[in-house]
Amino acid sequence: MRLYHHSHRFYCGIDLHARLLAICVLDNAGAIFLQAQIPASRQLLLDTLAPYRPDVVVAVECLFAWSEDKRYVVCLPRVGDPVPMPCI
């Protein structure tokens, strides 16, 4: 098993809800740089995280969501890069 040992300047946690995203960004010493609740909007999320994106690790409470037509699961491997995957 390979272990990841690289540190980053920022760490972001996102709690997904149907209409709301709760976001917390910490630096590598644990100081809070951002703690916010924003409407669930892809562009607003990207704009909110823009200052941190050069060196941030993002952890998301839920890694998939149904598409509007319920035929696809939208996976979020990287912020801003959703990948639709057919449901099984």
C-alpha positions in Angstrom: 0.0 0.0 0.0 1.4 3.4 -1.0 0.8 6.2 1.5 0.5 9.8 0.6 3.1 12.0 2.5 2.9 15.3 0.7 1.6 18.3 2.7 -0.3 21.2 1.2 -0.8 24.8 2.1 -4.6 24.5 2.5 -7.1 21.8 3.3 -10.8 22.2 2.5 -13.8 20.2 3.7 -17.2 20.5 2.0 -20.5 19.2 3.4 -23.0 18.8 0.6 -26.7 19.4 1.0 -29.4 19.8 -1.7 -29.4 23.6 -1.6 -26.4 24.5 0.6 -22.6 23.8 0.8 -20.9 24.2 4.1 -17.2 24.9 3.5 -14.2 25.1 5.8 -10.7 25.9 4.6 -7.7 25.3 7.0 -4.0 26.0 6.5 -1.5 23.2 7.3 -1.2 24.5 10.9 -4.9 24.1 11.5 -5.9 27.8 11.4 -9.3 28.5 9.8 -9.0 30.7 6.7 -12.6 30.3 5.6 -15.8 29.0 7.1 -18.9 29.6 5.1 -22.2 28.3 3.9 -23.1 29.1 0.3 -25.9 28.2 -2.0 -25.2 24.9 -3.9 -23.8 26.4 -7.1 -20.9 25.1 -9.1 -19.7 28.5 -10.1 -20.1 30.0 -6.7 -18.1 27.1 -5.2 -15.3 27.6 -7.8 -15.3 31.4 -7.1 -15.2 30.8 -3.3 -12.2 28.4 -3.6 -10.3 30.4 -6.2 -7.8 31.9 -3.8 -6.9 28.5 -2.4 -6.9 26.4 -5.6 -3.1 26.5 -6.4 -2.3 24.3 -3.4 -5.5 22.8 -1.8 -6.7 19.3 -1.0 -10.5 19.0 -1.0 -12.5 16.4 1.0 -16.2 16.1 0.2 -18.7 14.5 2.5 -20.6 13.0 -0.4 -18.8 12.1 -3.6 -21.8 11.7 -5.9 -25.1 13.2 -6.7 -27.9 12.2 -9.0 -28.3 14.1 -12.3 -31.7 15.8 -12.8 -33.0 12.9 -15.0 -31.8 10.3 -12.5 -29.8 8.4 -15.1 -26.3 9.5 -14.1 -24.2 9.9 -11.0 -22.0 13.0 -11.1 -18.7 12.2 -9.5 -16.4 15.0 -8.4 -12.8 13.7 -8.6 -11.5 17.3 -8.7 -13.1 20.6 -7.9 -14.6 22.0 -11.1 -14.2 18.8 -13.1 -17.4 16.8 -12.7 -17.5 13.4 -14.5 -21.0 12.0 -15.4 -21.0 8.2 -14.9 -23.9 5.9 -16.0 -25.9 4.4 -13.1 -25.8 0.7 -12.8 
